Amino acid sequence: MNQYTLHLNVNHNPIPFLTILLPIGLSFHTFQAMSYTIEIYRCNQKAERHFGIYSLYVMFYPQLVAGPIERPQNLLHQFRERYDFDYDRITAGLRLMAWGLFKKVVIADRLAILVDTVYNNPQQHNSLSFIIATLFFTFQIFCDFSGYSDIAIGAARVMGFKLMTNFNKPYQSKSISEFWKRWHISLSTWFRDYLYISIGGNKVTIPRWYLNLFVVFLISGLWHGANWTFIIWGAIHGVYLVFALITKEYREKLNKKLFLDKFKFIPTLTTFSLVALAWVFFRADNLKNAIYITKSIFTGLPDLYHKLRNGQKVLEYLGLSENDLILSVCLILFLETIHYIQSGNNITEMFKKQSTSVRWIVYFGYIITLWYLGIRDDRQFIYFQF
């Protein structure tokens, strides 16, 4: 659905009459304009008297469609500064754009083929197909959305502007709370600063604190669309956070007693699994399909085991050949390897220290990879619909 169009036909909406909220909730530039208004009201920012600069802030083209959602304190003053040609800055921006494009057309769009095949016809697939498709979507939505953010941030950097980081290796998180500090940071902090804190944050009674957290995530789900799948997705994350707070002391004691705190990968794996499971509701076409997929992932495992034991075929048509399936897995592993390296090293600085010939070999290798492995299906970015 186009975010700039007001649809009054409620026959196609699972929540009647709720579509009238779409122009307020689904537009990134509207949230950016609201940020300006709220900061002015709170006296954290002086009002911008130049209409052209204000308009540029609200409609800044690199991040207009899908963020990151900027604050006036970070962006407005940059429009008044002079930017001379800077080779290092421009090449850094272009490299970031190239990395974002790679994540989109090589990884995300390839994973989307299998994800669409399974999720568009869930009744034709089994639990193994759902597990693979859900894992693939977990990385598809990350590569798709963070890919756009990289392109937007890189394009702005080429022109001299610095936008905020929107993703910070979210699947390395050790808790749901940490995940939301790493995922779509500009929107997470927007809800934190303008909604969560405004309704009391954690400076209230404990029951009210838990309610505040749940309400914020419920609204964040609604922000993505007037559909039960998005609302339930937001509610799931709200429940995750509240449950984590309630059980924190007990979980820490249990982990020490069972020596689980010695295995550093367990919190990361647990968080990743919980996030992936919640993505089922985000991706499913409707609530019926989401419930069917969620149930089938677990209830179909015994049947899957028997088929594997008897040497029967367990994978239905997934939309990808065996080689493409293997390639997709390798691309995911490559992505996570890059993230692992980034955790302890500055890859950009490492790359800049290489000789000119090595850098150009990498550039040509990138172009060849993009040409042969890129998917040319003209798929739009997932978050364009929000």
VENLINWO-V318681 format. One record per residue. N is the residue number from 1. RES is the residue in three letters. PSI is psi in degrees with one decimal (999 if undefined). OMEGA is omega as a letter, one per 30 degrees, with the letter a starting at -180 (NA if undefined). Layout:
{{N:RES:PSI:OMEGA} {N:RES:PSI:OMEGA}}
//
This chain:
{{1:MET:132.8:a} {2:ASN:128.8:a} {3:GLN:-13.1:a} {4:TYR:1.0:a} {5:THR:134.4:l} {6:LEU:114.1:a} {7:HIS:121.7:a} {8:LEU:-3.4:l} {9:ASN:107.5:a} {10:VAL:-1.7:a} {11:ASN:-23.9:a} {12:HIS:8.8:a} {13:ASN:128.9:a} {14:PRO:-17.9:l} {15:ILE:96.0:a} {16:PRO:143.1:l} {17:PHE:1.6:a} {18:LEU:-13.3:a} {19:THR:-17.7:l} {20:ILE:-14.7:l} {21:LEU:-12.1:a} {22:LEU:-44.3:a} {23:PRO:-26.1:a} {24:ILE:-42.7:a} {25:GLY:-23.9:a} {26:LEU:0.3:a} {27:SER:122.9:l} {28:PHE:-40.1:a} {29:HIS:-24.6:l} {30:THR:-42.2:l} {31:PHE:-36.3:l} {32:GLN:-40.2:l} {33:ALA:-38.6:l} {34:MET:-37.7:l} {35:SER:-43.9:l} {36:TYR:-48.1:a} {37:THR:-43.8:a} {38:ILE:-40.8:l} {39:GLU:-36.4:l} {40:ILE:-44.2:a} {41:TYR:-37.3:a} {42:ARG:2.8:l} {43:CYS:28.4:l} {44:ASN:-8.4:a} {45:GLN:137.3:l} {46:LYS:145.6:l} {47:ALA:137.8:l} {48:GLU:120.6:a} {49:ARG:-16.1:a} {50:HIS:113.0:a} {51:PHE:-35.6:a} {52:GLY:-42.8:l} {53:ILE:-39.8:l} {54:TYR:-44.1:a} {55:SER:-38.9:l} {56:LEU:-37.3:l} {57:TYR:-45.8:a} {58:VAL:-35.2:a} {59:MET:32.5:a} {60:PHE:116.5:a} {61:TYR:-35.2:a} {62:PRO:-39.6:a} {63:GLN:20.4:a} {64:LEU:-45.9:a} {65:VAL:-37.5:a} {66:ALA:28.8:l} {67:GLY:-172.4:g} {68:PRO:150.3:a} {69:ILE:110.4:a} {70:GLU:158.7:l} {71:ARG:148.9:a} {72:PRO:-32.3:l} {73:GLN:-29.8:a} {74:ASN:-34.1:a} {75:LEU:-38.8:a} {76:LEU:-46.0:a} {77:HIS:-25.1:a} {78:GLN:-26.5:a} {79:PHE:-13.3:l} {80:ARG:-6.2:a} {81:GLU:156.3:l} {82:ARG:135.2:a} {83:TYR:117.1:l} {84:ASP:167.8:l} {85:PHE:129.2:l} {86:ASP:107.5:a} {87:TYR:-45.5:a} {88:ASP:-41.5:l} {89:ARG:-42.9:a} {90:ILE:-44.5:l} {91:THR:-35.6:l} {92:ALA:-42.0:l} {93:GLY:-42.6:l} {94:LEU:-38.1:l} {95:ARG:-40.4:l} {96:LEU:-39.2:l} {97:MET:-40.9:a} {98:ALA:-41.2:l} {99:TRP:-41.0:l} {100:GLY:-41.2:l} {101:LEU:-39.4:l} {102:PHE:-46.3:a} {103:LYS:-34.6:a} {104:LYS:-59.9:a} {105:VAL:-23.7:a} {106:VAL:-44.3:a} {107:ILE:-61.6:a} {108:ALA:-49.0:a} {109:ASP:-28.4:l} {110:ARG:-45.2:l} {111:LEU:-31.8:a} {112:ALA:-30.2:a} {113:ILE:-49.4:l} {114:LEU:-43.3:a} {115:VAL:-46.7:a} {116:ASP:-40.1:a} {117:THR:-44.0:a} {118:VAL:-48.8:a} {119:TYR:-24.4:l} {120:ASN:-19.4:l} {121:ASN:64.6:a} {122:PRO:-30.0:a} {123:GLN:-15.5:a} {124:GLN:5.7:a} {125:HIS:164.2:a} {126:ASN:-175.0:a} {127:SER:-38.2:l} {128:LEU:-41.0:l} {129:SER:-40.9:l} {130:PHE:-40.0:l} {131:ILE:-47.3:l} {132:ILE:-45.9:a} {133:ALA:-38.6:l} {134:THR:-42.3:l} {135:LEU:-41.5:l} {136:PHE:-40.0:l} {137:PHE:-34.7:l} {138:THR:-41.3:l} {139:PHE:-28.3:l} {140:GLN:-49.9:a} {141:ILE:-33.2:l} {142:PHE:-50.0:a} {143:CYS:-35.5:l} {144:ASP:-50.8:a} {145:PHE:-46.4:l} {146:SER:-28.6:l} {147:GLY:-44.5:l} {148:TYR:-44.3:a} {149:SER:-41.5:l} {150:ASP:-42.1:l} {151:ILE:-43.1:l} {152:ALA:-47.7:a} {153:ILE:-40.4:l} {154:GLY:-42.9:l} {155:ALA:-41.7:l} {156:ALA:-39.6:a} {157:ARG:-38.0:l} {158:VAL:-37.9:a} {159:MET:-9.1:l} {160:GLY:-4.7:a} {161:PHE:145.4:a} {162:LYS:115.5:l} {163:LEU:158.7:a} {164:MET:153.0:l} {165:THR:134.6:a} {166:ASN:-20.9:l} {167:PHE:141.5:a} {168:ASN:72.6:l} {169:LYS:60.1:a} {170:PRO:-28.8:a} {171:TYR:4.8:l} {172:GLN:5.3:a} {173:SER:147.6:l} {174:LYS:0.0:l} {175:SER:163.7:l} {176:ILE:-37.6:l} {177:SER:-44.3:l} {178:GLU:-36.0:l} {179:PHE:-45.4:a} {180:TRP:-8.5:l} {181:LYS:-11.1:a} {182:ARG:-20.6:a} {183:TRP:130.7:l} {184:HIS:58.6:a} {185:ILE:-38.3:a} {186:SER:-37.6:l} {187:LEU:-40.5:l} {188:SER:-45.5:l} {189:THR:-29.4:l} {190:TRP:-50.8:l} {191:PHE:-36.0:l} {192:ARG:-49.6:a} {193:ASP:-34.3:a} {194:TYR:-14.2:l} {195:LEU:-57.4:a} {196:TYR:-51.3:a} {197:ILE:-35.3:a} {198:SER:-30.9:a} {199:ILE:9.5:l} {200:GLY:-20.6:l} {201:GLY:-131.2:l} {202:ASN:9.5:l} {203:LYS:45.2:l} {204:VAL:-175.1:l} {205:THR:157.1:a} {206:ILE:-46.0:l} {207:PRO:-40.4:l} {208:ARG:-35.6:l} {209:TRP:-47.7:l} {210:TYR:-40.9:l} {211:LEU:-40.9:l} {212:ASN:-45.9:l} {213:LEU:-46.9:a} {214:PHE:-43.0:a} {215:VAL:-42.1:a} {216:VAL:-44.4:a} {217:PHE:-29.8:l} {218:LEU:-42.7:l} {219:ILE:-36.2:l} {220:SER:-34.9:l} {221:GLY:-43.8:l} {222:LEU:-32.7:l} {223:TRP:-33.1:a} {224:HIS:-18.6:l} {225:GLY:148.6:l} {226:ALA:67.6:a} {227:ASN:140.5:a} {228:TRP:-30.8:a} {229:THR:-43.0:l} {230:PHE:-40.1:a} {231:ILE:-44.0:l} {232:ILE:-37.8:l} {233:TRP:-45.7:l} {234:GLY:-40.7:l} {235:ALA:-38.1:l} {236:ILE:-45.5:l} {237:HIS:-33.8:l} {238:GLY:-42.5:l} {239:VAL:-42.0:l} {240:TYR:-50.0:a} {241:LEU:-44.4:a} {242:VAL:-44.2:l} {243:PHE:-40.7:l} {244:ALA:-38.8:l} {245:LEU:-43.1:a} {246:ILE:-38.7:a} {247:THR:6.0:a} {248:LYS:-50.2:a} {249:GLU:-42.4:a} {250:TYR:-39.7:a} {251:ARG:-39.2:l} {252:GLU:-41.4:l} {253:LYS:-43.2:a} {254:LEU:-40.9:l} {255:ASN:-40.5:l} {256:LYS:-38.3:a} {257:LYS:-37.1:a} {258:LEU:3.5:a} {259:PHE:23.9:l} {260:LEU:-21.4:l} {261:ASP:-10.7:l} {262:LYS:-20.4:a} {263:PHE:98.3:a} {264:LYS:-21.0:a} {265:PHE:-17.8:a} {266:ILE:-47.8:l} {267:PRO:-38.6:l} {268:THR:-44.8:l} {269:LEU:-40.4:l} {270:THR:-46.0:l} {271:THR:-44.7:l} {272:PHE:-42.6:a} {273:SER:-42.7:l} {274:LEU:-42.2:l} {275:VAL:-43.6:a} {276:ALA:-41.7:l} {277:LEU:-39.3:l} {278:ALA:-30.8:l} {279:TRP:-22.1:l} {280:VAL:-44.6:a} {281:PHE:-32.5:l} {282:PHE:-40.5:a} {283:ARG:-32.0:a} {284:ALA:146.1:a} {285:ASP:-29.8:a} {286:ASN:172.8:a} {287:LEU:-36.6:l} {288:LYS:-46.5:l} {289:ASN:-38.6:a} {290:ALA:-45.0:l} {291:ILE:-41.1:a} {292:TYR:-45.2:a} {293:ILE:-45.2:a} {294:THR:-44.0:l} {295:LYS:-42.1:a} {296:SER:-29.5:l} {297:ILE:-37.7:a} {298:PHE:-45.3:a} {299:THR:-21.2:a} {300:GLY:-2.6:a} {301:LEU:-42.2:l} {302:PRO:-44.6:l} {303:ASP:-38.2:l} {304:LEU:-40.1:l} {305:TYR:-43.9:a} {306:HIS:-39.1:l} {307:LYS:-42.8:l} {308:LEU:-39.4:a} {309:ARG:-33.3:a} {310:ASN:4.7:l} {311:GLY:21.5:l} {312:GLN:161.6:l} {313:LYS:132.7:a} {314:VAL:-15.7:a} {315:LEU:122.2:l} {316:GLU:-177.0:l} {317:TYR:121.4:a} {318:LEU:-5.1:l} {319:GLY:-10.2:l} {320:LEU:143.0:l} {321:SER:168.1:l} {322:GLU:-39.7:l} {323:ASN:-40.8:l} {324:ASP:-33.2:l} {325:LEU:-44.8:l} {326:ILE:-42.4:l} {327:LEU:-40.9:l} {328:SER:-43.6:l} {329:VAL:-41.6:l} {330:CYS:-37.5:l} {331:LEU:-38.9:l} {332:ILE:-44.2:l} {333:LEU:-38.9:l} {334:PHE:-43.7:l} {335:LEU:-47.5:a} {336:GLU:-28.5:l} {337:THR:-42.8:l} {338:ILE:-43.4:l} {339:HIS:-39.1:l} {340:TYR:-42.7:l} {341:ILE:-39.9:a} {342:GLN:-26.2:a} {343:SER:-30.3:a} {344:GLY:-3.5:a} {345:ASN:156.3:l} {346:ASN:99.2:a} {347:ILE:-35.7:a} {348:THR:-45.8:l} {349:GLU:-37.9:l} {350:MET:-40.8:a} {351:PHE:-40.2:a} {352:LYS:-25.8:a} {353:LYS:-12.5:l} {354:GLN:158.8:l} {355:SER:161.6:a} {356:THR:-41.0:a} {357:SER:-40.8:l} {358:VAL:-42.5:a} {359:ARG:-41.9:a} {360:TRP:-31.4:l} {361:ILE:-41.9:l} {362:VAL:-42.2:l} {363:TYR:-47.5:l} {364:PHE:-38.4:l} {365:GLY:-38.8:l} {366:TYR:-46.0:a} {367:ILE:-44.0:l} {368:ILE:-43.3:l} {369:THR:-44.7:l} {370:LEU:-37.6:a} {371:TRP:-43.6:a} {372:TYR:-30.1:a} {373:LEU:-13.6:a} {374:GLY:143.1:l} {375:ILE:125.7:a} {376:ARG:55.0:a} {377:ASP:4.0:l} {378:ASP:46.3:l} {379:ARG:130.2:l} {380:GLN:161.0:l} {381:PHE:141.7:a} {382:ILE:-42.8:a} {383:TYR:3.6:l} {384:PHE:-26.3:a} {385:GLN:-10.0:a} {386:PHE:999:NA}}
//
